[in-house]
Amino acid sequence: MDIEGGGMPSSPAAPREYALAVNPEQDDKATEIKLASFARPHMRAFHYSWWSFFIAFFIWFAIAPLLPLIAKDLDLSKQDIWTTNICAVAFDIVMRFQFGAICDKFGARIPMGTVLMLASIPTACIGLVNSLTGLICIRLFIGLAGSTFVMCQCWTTRMFTKEIVGLCNGLVGGWGNVGGGATQLVMGTALFPLFKVIWGGDVTMAWRTVTLVPAFVAFCTGIIVIRTSDDCPRGMYKDLKKSGEMPEISAAASFRGGAVDINTWLLFIQYACCFGVELTVNNAAVTYFVDRFELEIESASAIASIFGFMNLFARGLGGYASDKANGYLKMRGRLLVQMALLICEAICIFIFAEMTNLIASIVMLTIFSIFVQGAEGSTYGIVPYVNKNAPGAVAGIVGAGGPTGAVSFGLVFRQLPNDPNKAFRIMAGVVLASGVVCAGINIKGHRGLLCGEDTDFADKIQVPAPEPDFEEDKAQVPAPEPVDEEKDKVPAPEPVDEEKDEVTAPEPVDEEKDAA
């Protein structure tokens, strides 16, 4: 979605000054990152993106480390718990599809803040749950928080140039995903024990009230985000549309633009096999270590948090690797990085499933998480190239692949409650197959692994012309060349000049007159 070309001059009346270097040809998107800066609009949006997603992820899985206790209090089976895990991500799938196109139309700022405030309400109500049905409903609506990932990626894509967008998307997505590790650690080993002390050792009252803390933080964050940030480098969408600098965008048209591209759905599958794996592990890790190695919840939560904390660098590293490979091999480089990370992820899951030693299992969990999150980062290094007219729609659809994968893998674990190792092996096989899918990705204007051709920017901007007309135009263009050649031959004014010289035959006429 370009601000320029909306019917008004591309340069505003009063040129804006920015704290970062920008590219005016890309709507004043920043060409650099200054992590120590909090300046509007670029770095403010950057930091709000990852922090908002961090808080959203925190409340989304705040209940996960407490599930063994909740299951005991409510007399729930392992299959019941997996049913609630599936519901926790099911609603997120639907909303991610919607929010991509919504971000193209309204920007990411308002949807981000609104979702945080809405999702904080069911989070605060967890303590009211008394049955499986109640737990399913609460977790279903808390799943709305997961859709903030779409706003997170759309916001930074809108603020930073394509040359560094892989790194930017990787960092904000990765630091936001750290919320998955932080919630395991903070809720399971810090806040829960504190609330047990507050309630005099009453475990039930502790888990019923501890989620009030993250709910309050999420609600306040939503208000701050809406009131103190910008939609894009040049300000608010609302003001730009009023001034005519930005055309009105149809959310439905944007969604169609992203949905009709096969590359969107191939990336959807691949994101299901990296972020979907992460969501599944976030739900299953504590229970897995409690059952398999007979650990206490506090210890199992600390171990499970390692998986999420790898997001501090792993997802950003995947995006950085994608950007670097793009510098050498263009899109083929990004696709090769994507394929390598997914295949390595699958191998690590196969190995993790066979671990019987606690230390070895922790080591493999750590390595496997690096490849999972690296693949997430490299995926969103590719996404901005798929459709430049509907980047939000593509980001939303691909993002929906994550919870879709989580639901699919969750169903596998639900069917194998007493054999999680087999479930991990099935997961690994699917991830391995998704790595091969990279061979089928062929983005217009970019060379794929098997076919396609890289074109420069000048070629791209001519693409909208229908091919038949373009060929006709091309056929007509040579016609002026012979005309020019004839013009070149029209230095036959020389014979014309000779005739003129002959017309100077009045001189002999004058001679005859003299003879007379």
C-alpha positions in Angstrom: 0.0 0.0 0.0 1.8 3.1 -1.2 1.1 6.6 0.1 2.4 8.1 -3.1 0.2 7.9 -6.1 -3.0 8.7 -4.3 -3.8 11.8 -6.4 -1.6 14.3 -4.5 2.0 15.2 -4.9 4.3 12.7 -3.3 6.2 15.4 -1.3 4.3 16.9 1.6 4.0 20.7 1.9 6.3 20.6 5.0 9.0 17.9 4.7 9.3 15.8 7.8 12.5 15.2 9.7 13.2 11.8 11.1 15.6 10.4 13.7 16.6 7.6 11.2 17.8 7.6 7.7 14.8 7.0 5.3 14.2 6.2 1.7 11.6 8.6 0.2 11.1 6.2 -2.7 9.7 3.7 -0.2 7.3 6.1 1.5 9.9 7.4 4.0 10.6 3.9 5.4 13.7 3.7 7.5 16.9 2.2 6.1 18.5 1.5 9.5 17.6 0.4 13.0 18.7 2.2 16.2 17.7 -0.1 19.0 18.6 2.4 21.7 16.2 5.0 20.1 12.5 5.3 21.1 11.9 8.1 18.6 8.7 8.4 16.6 7.6 7.2 14.2 9.9 4.3 13.2 11.6 3.1 16.4 8.5 3.9 18.6 6.5 1.5 16.3 9.4 -1.0 16.4 9.5 -1.2 20.2 5.7 -1.1 20.6 5.4 -3.9 18.1 7.5 -6.4 20.0 6.4 -5.3 23.5 2.7 -5.5 22.6 3.2 -9.0 21.1 5.2 -10.0 24.1 2.4 -9.0 26.4 -0.2 -10.7 24.2 1.9 -13.9 24.1 2.2 -13.7 27.9 -1.5 -13.6 28.5 -2.2 -16.1 25.8 -0.2 -18.8 27.6 -0.4 -17.5 31.1 -2.5 -20.5 32.1 -0.2 -23.1 30.4 2.2 -23.8 33.3 -0.8 -24.0 35.7 -2.7 -26.6 33.7 -1.6 -29.7 35.7 -3.1 -28.0 38.9 -6.2 -26.9 37.1 -6.7 -30.4 35.7 -6.5 -31.8 39.2 -9.0 -29.2 40.7 -11.5 -29.6 37.8 -11.0 -33.4 37.4 -9.9 -33.1 33.8 -8.2 -35.8 31.7 -5.2 -35.3 29.4 -7.5 -35.3 26.4 -9.6 -32.6 28.0 -6.5 -30.5 28.5 -5.5 -31.0 24.9 -9.0 -29.9 23.8 -8.5 -26.6 25.7 -5.1 -26.2 24.1 -6.6 -26.6 20.7 -9.3 -24.1 21.5 -6.7 -21.6 22.7 -5.4 -21.3 19.2 -8.5 -22.0 17.1 -10.0 -18.5 17.5 -6.6 -17.0 16.6 -6.8 -18.7 13.2 -10.0 -16.9 12.2 -8.8 -13.5 13.5 -5.4 -13.6 11.8 -7.2 -14.0 8.4 -9.2 -10.9 9.2 -6.6 -8.6 10.7 -4.2 -8.8 7.8 -6.6 -7.0 5.5 -7.8 -4.7 8.3 -4.2 -3.5 8.8 -3.9 -2.7 5.1 -7.0 -0.5 5.5 -6.6 1.1 9.0 -3.0 0.5 9.9 -1.7 -1.7 12.8 -1.8 0.7 15.7 -5.5 0.7 16.5 -6.1 -3.0 16.0 -3.0 -3.8 18.2 -4.2 -1.7 21.1 -7.9 -2.8 20.8 -7.0 -6.5 20.8 -4.8 -6.2 23.8 -7.6 -4.6 25.8 -10.2 -7.1 24.7 -8.1 -10.1 25.3 -7.2 -8.9 28.8 -10.9 -9.3 29.9 -11.1 -13.2 29.6 -7.6 -13.4 31.0 -8.8 -11.7 34.2 -11.8 -14.1 34.3 -9.8 -17.3 34.4 -10.5 -17.6 38.1 -14.2 -17.9 37.5 -13.8 -21.2 35.7 -15.5 -24.3 37.3 -15.8 -26.8 34.4 -14.3 -28.0 31.2 -16.8 -26.0 29.2 -15.9 -22.8 31.1 -12.2 -23.4 30.5 -12.7 -24.0 26.8 -14.7 -20.8 26.4 -12.2 -18.7 28.4 -9.2 -20.1 26.4 -11.0 -19.7 23.1 -11.5 -15.9 23.6 -8.0 -15.4 25.1 -6.8 -16.8 21.8 -7.7 -13.4 20.3 -4.4 -12.2 21.8 -2.4 -14.3 19.3 -3.6 -12.3 16.4 -1.5 -9.3 17.5 1.3 -11.1 15.7 -0.2 -9.9 12.4 -0.2 -6.3 13.6 3.3 -6.7 14.9 4.6 -7.8 11.4 2.5 -5.3 9.4 3.7 -2.4 11.6 7.4 -3.0 11.0 6.9 -3.8 7.4 5.2 -0.4 7.0 8.1 1.3 8.8 11.3 -0.3 7.4 12.6 -0.8 3.9 12.6 -4.2 2.2 16.4 -4.4 2.5 16.2 -4.8 6.3 12.6 -5.9 6.8 13.6 -9.5 7.4 15.8 -8.5 10.3 13.1 -6.1 11.7 10.3 -8.6 11.4 12.5 -11.3 12.9 13.4 -9.1 15.9 10.0 -7.9 16.8 8.4 -11.3 16.3 11.2 -13.0 18.2 11.2 -10.7 21.1 7.4 -10.9 21.2 7.6 -14.7 21.2 9.8 -14.5 24.3 6.5 -13.9 26.1 6.0 -17.6 25.7 9.1 -18.4 27.7 8.6 -15.5 30.1 5.1 -16.7 31.0 6.4 -20.2 31.8 9.0 -18.7 34.1 7.1 -15.8 35.6 3.8 -17.5 36.1 5.1 -20.9 37.0 8.1 -20.1 39.2 7.6 -16.5 40.4 4.0 -15.2 40.5 2.3 -18.5 41.3 4.5 -19.3 44.4 4.0 -15.6 45.5 0.2 -15.9 45.3 0.4 -19.2 47.2 2.1 -17.3 50.0 -0.5 -14.5 49.8 -3.3 -17.0 50.1 -1.7 -18.9 52.9 -0.8 -22.0 50.8 -4.2 -22.3 49.1 -3.2 -23.6 45.6 -6.7 -23.2 44.2 -7.0 -19.5 45.1 -3.5 -18.9 43.8 -4.2 -20.1 40.3 -7.6 -18.4 40.2 -6.2 -14.9 41.0 -2.6 -14.9 39.6 -3.7 -14.1 36.0 -5.1 -10.7 37.1 -1.6 -9.3 37.0 -0.9 -10.0 33.3 -4.5 -8.9 32.4 -3.9 -5.5 34.0 -0.6 -5.0 32.2 -2.1 -5.9 28.8 -5.0 -3.5 29.2 -2.7 -0.6 30.1 -0.4 -1.4 27.2 -3.3 -1.3 24.8 -4.2 2.2 25.8 -0.6 3.5 25.6 -0.1 2.0 22.2 -3.2 3.7 20.7 -2.5 7.1 22.2 1.3 7.5 21.7 2.3 6.0 18.3 1.9 6.4 14.6 0.4 4.3 11.8 3.1 4.9 9.3 6.2 7.1 8.8 4.1 10.0 7.6 1.6 9.9 10.4 -1.9 8.6 10.8 -3.8 6.8 8.0 -6.9 8.8 8.9 -5.1 12.2 8.3 -3.3 11.0 5.2 -6.6 9.9 3.6 -8.2 13.2 4.4 -5.4 15.1 2.8 -5.5 12.9 -0.2 -1.9 11.6 0.2 -3.2 8.0 0.7 -5.9 6.3 -1.4 -8.8 4.5 0.3 -8.1 0.8 0.6 -10.8 -1.9 0.4 -10.1 -4.6 3.1 -12.0 -7.2 1.0 -9.9 -6.4 -2.2 -6.7 -6.5 -0.1 -7.6 -10.0 1.2 -8.4 -11.3 -2.3 -5.1 -10.0 -3.5 -3.2 -12.0 -1.0 -5.4 -15.1 -1.1 -5.2 -15.7 -4.8 -1.4 -16.0 -4.8 -0.3 -19.7 -4.4 2.9 -18.5 -2.7 0.9 -17.2 0.2 -0.5 -20.7 0.9 2.9 -22.4 0.5 4.3 -20.0 3.1 1.1 -20.7 5.2 2.1 -24.4 5.3 5.7 -23.6 6.2 4.7 -21.2 9.0 2.4 -23.9 10.3 5.5 -26.1 10.6 7.5 -23.6 12.6 5.3 -21.3 14.6 2.7 -24.1 14.9 5.4 -26.3 16.4 6.3 -23.5 18.9 2.7 -23.1 20.0 2.3 -26.8 20.5 5.5 -27.0 22.5 4.4 -24.0 24.6 1.2 -25.9 25.5 2.8 -29.3 26.0 6.3 -28.7 27.4 5.5 -28.5 31.2 3.2 -31.5 31.1 5.7 -33.4 29.0 8.6 -32.9 31.5 6.3 -33.5 34.5 5.1 -36.8 33.2 8.3 -38.1 31.5 10.8 -37.1 34.1 8.6 -36.7 37.2 9.5 -33.1 37.8 7.7 -30.5 40.0 5.8 -27.8 38.1 8.3 -25.1 39.2 11.2 -27.0 37.7 9.3 -28.1 34.6 8.2 -24.5 34.0 11.8 -23.3 34.2 13.0 -25.8 31.6 10.0 -25.2 29.3 10.8 -21.4 29.4 14.2 -22.1 27.6 12.2 -22.8 24.4 10.6 -19.4 24.5 13.7 -17.5 25.6 15.6 -18.6 22.5 13.4 -16.1 20.7 15.6 -13.3 22.1 18.0 -14.0 19.2 16.9 -17.0 17.1 14.0 -15.5 15.2 16.0 -12.3 14.5 18.9 -14.5 13.4 16.7 -16.2 10.9 15.6 -12.9 9.5 19.2 -11.6 9.4 20.4 -14.7 7.6 17.5 -14.3 5.1 18.5 -10.7 4.4 22.2 -11.6 4.0 21.4 -14.5 1.6 19.2 -12.1 -0.3 22.2 -9.8 -0.8 24.1 -12.6 -2.5 21.5 -14.7 -4.3 18.4 -12.5 -4.1 15.2 -14.5 -3.5 16.9 -17.8 -4.1 19.1 -17.1 -1.1 16.0 -16.5 1.1 14.5 -19.7 0.0 17.6 -21.7 0.6 17.9 -20.4 4.1 14.2 -21.2 4.7 14.7 -24.8 3.4 17.8 -25.4 5.5 16.2 -24.2 8.7 13.0 -26.3 8.3 15.0 -29.5 7.5 17.3 -29.0 10.5 14.2 -28.3 12.6 12.7 -31.7 11.6 15.9 -33.6 12.3 16.1 -32.0 15.8 12.5 -33.0 16.6 13.2 -36.6 15.6 16.2 -36.7 18.0 14.3 -34.9 20.8 11.6 -37.6 20.6 14.1 -40.3 21.4 15.8 -38.6 24.4 15.5 -40.5 27.7 18.0 -38.5 29.7 16.9 -35.2 31.2 20.0 -33.2 30.4 20.2 -34.5 26.9 16.5 -33.6 26.4 17.1 -30.1 27.6 20.0 -29.6 25.2 18.0 -30.9 22.3 15.0 -28.7 23.3 17.4 -25.7 23.1 18.9 -26.6 19.7 15.5 -27.5 18.2 14.0 -24.2 19.4 16.7 -22.2 17.6 15.8 -23.8 14.3 12.1 -23.5 14.9 12.3 -19.7 15.6 14.9 -19.1 12.9 12.5 -20.6 10.3 9.8 -18.2 11.6 12.1 -15.3 11.0 13.1 -16.4 7.5 9.5 -16.9 6.6 8.7 -13.3 7.3 11.8 -12.3 5.3 10.0 -13.6 2.2 6.4 -12.5 3.0 6.8 -8.7 2.1 7.8 -9.7 -1.5 4.7 -11.9 -2.3 2.3 -9.1 -3.0 3.4 -5.4 -2.7 -0.2 -4.2 -3.0 -1.6 -6.4 -0.2 1.3 -6.9 2.3 -1.0 -7.0 5.3 -3.3 -9.6 3.8 -0.4 -11.9 3.0 1.1 -11.4 6.4 -2.3 -12.3 8.0 -2.9 -15.4 5.9 0.6 -16.7 6.4 0.4 -15.8 10.1 -2.8 -17.9 10.4 -0.7 -20.9 9.4 0.9 -20.8 12.8 -2.2 -21.5 14.9 -3.5 -23.8 12.2 -0.4 -25.9 12.6 -0.9 -25.8 16.4 -4.4 -27.1 16.0 -3.3 -29.9 13.7 -0.4 -31.0 15.8 -2.6 -30.6 18.9 -5.1 -33.1 17.5 -2.2 -35.5 17.0 -1.1 -35.2 20.6 -4.7 -35.4 21.8 -5.1 -38.8 20.0 -1.8 -40.0 21.5 -2.1 -38.8 25.2 0.1 -41.7 26.4 2.6 -41.7 23.6 3.9 -38.1 23.1 7.1 -39.4 21.5 5.2 -40.8 18.6 3.3 -37.5 18.3 6.7 -35.7 18.1 7.9 -38.1 15.3 4.7 -37.4 13.3 5.3 -33.7 13.7 8.9 -34.1 12.6 7.9 -35.9 9.4 5.4 -33.1 8.5 8.0 -30.4 9.1 10.5 -32.3 6.9 8.0 -32.3 4.0 7.3 -28.6 4.4 11.0 -27.9 3.8 10.8 -29.4 0.4 7.9 -27.1 -0.4 10.4 -24.3 -0.9 11.1 -25.7 -4.3 7.5 -24.7 -5.4 7.7 -21.1 -4.3 8.0 -18.9 -7.3 7.4 -15.2 -6.6 6.8 -12.9 -9.7 9.8 -10.9 -10.6 12.1 -13.2 -8.5 14.0 -16.3 -9.4 12.9 -19.4 -7.4 14.9 -22.5 -6.7 13.8 -24.3 -9.8 12.5 -21.6 -12.2 11.7 -17.9 -12.6 13.8 -14.9 -13.4 15.0 -11.9 -11.4 13.8 -8.6 -12.9 14.9 -5.1 -11.9 12.5 -2.4 -10.6 11.9 -0.9 -14.1 10.6 -4.3 -15.3 8.3 -4.6 -12.3 6.5 -1.3 -12.8 5.6 -2.3 -16.3 4.0 -5.5 -15.2 0.4 -4.1 -14.7 0.1 -3.7 -18.5 -1.7 -6.7 -20.0 0.7 -8.9 -21.8 -1.1 -8.9 -25.2 -1.1 -5.0 -25.3 2.5 -5.0 -24.2 3.4 -7.3 -27.1 1.5 -5.2 -29.5 3.2 -2.1 -28.2 6.6 -3.8 -28.5 5.7 -4.8 -32.1 4.8 -1.2 -32.9 7.9 0.3 -31.3 10.3 -0.9 -34.1 8.2 1.0 -36.7 9.6 4.4 -35.8 13.1 3.1 -36.5 12.7 2.8 -40.2 11.0 6.3 -40.1 14.1 7.6 -38.4 16.3 5.9 -40.9 14.4 7.6 -43.7 14.9 10.8 -41.8 18.5 10.0 -41.7 18.4 9.5 -45.5 16.7 12.8 -45.8 20.2 14.2 -45.8 19.1 13.8 -49.4 18.6 17.5 -49.1 22.0 17.4 -50.7 20.5 16.5 -54.0 17.9 19.1 -53.3 20.8 21.5 -52.8 22.3 20.4 -56.1 19.0 21.2 -57.8 19.2 24.6 -56.1 22.7 24.8 -57.5 21.2 24.1 -60.9 18.6 26.7 -60.3 21.5 29.1 -60.3 21.3 28.5 -64.1 20.0 32.1 -64.1 23.7 32.9 -64.4 24.0 31.6 -67.9 20.7 33.4 -68.6 22.4 36.6 -67.6 25.3 35.7 -69.9 22.9 35.4 -72.8 21.5 38.7 -72.0 24.9 40.2 -72.0 25.6 38.6 -75.4 22.4 40.2 -76.7 
